[in-house]
Amino acid sequence: MSRYTEAQRAFLAGNPKPTRPSKPWRVRLSTTTHTTRTDHRSCAAAYEVVTAEREKAETGASETTAIRVFQWIDGDWALYERITPDRDTEK
């Protein structure tokens, strides 16, 4: 992972404001060992992933410990929502 944000990298490359990506919504799923991300064209599409992951966590089928939703705003990714999935504690 880069120590610079996308906006900082664009500025250093001579482009002061990066263009809006075609998929301005991002969902980051974190477990204790790794992080995955998916990009989406709409808020609804992003929240379909969030809903599915929460349902998996509730049944114990997912190891996700944190879900973060980001939106592209003013040339950089901004945190839109942070979600902690409910876990099924009975196994």
N, C-alpha and C positions, 0 to 999 in steps of 0.2 A: 504494500500500500504506500502510495506517495505521501510525502509530508506536506505537499501543497494541495490546495483545493483546486477544482477544475477552473475556477475563475482566476486563481493566481497563476496557474500554468498557462492559461490563455494570455494573460497580461504579459508574462515573461516572454511569450512567443511573439509579442507585438500586436495581439488582438485584445484591446482593452475590455471588450464585453463579448463573451462567447455567445454563439447563437443558441436559440432554444432547441433542445433535442426533440426528436420526433416522438419520443416517449417520455413525457415530463413527470411521470409518477414512478417512484422507486419503492420497492418493499425489500427490507433487509431482515432475513431470518437468522437469528444467532442461537447456537448451541454452546455447550461448554468447550467444544473443540474446534468449531469452525463457523464461518459466516457465509451465507449465500445471498445473492441479490437478484431481483428480477425487475425489469423496467416495463412500464405499461403506458398505453396511450390515454387512458382515462382513470379518473378516481374510482369509478365503479369496477373497472377491471382489476385495479390494485386491491380493492377491498374484497374481491372474490377470492384472491389468494389468502388474504388475512382471515376471512371467514373459514375457509377450508383448513387452514393451519390451526386455528383455534379449536375447531371440531376434532381434529386429530389429537391435539394436546389434551382435550377433555376426556378422550377415550384411552389415553396413554399410548397412542400410536406414534407420537412425535416427541423428539427430544428438544424441541425449540424452547429456549428460555426467555427470549425477548424478540419482539416484532417491532420494527420501526418503519414508519411510512414517511417518505420524503417527497417534496414537491419542488420542481425547478422554479425559482423565483429570483428575478433580477440578476441572472447570470451565475447562479450557484444553487446547490441543493440545500433546501431548508427543511428541518425536521417538522413534519406535519402532525404526527402522533406517535407516541410510544405506548406499546401494549405489552403487558405481561400475561401470557396465556394461563388460564386456569388449568391446573393439573388434576388428573384423577389420582388421588392419593391412596385409594384402595386397590391393591393388586393381589 
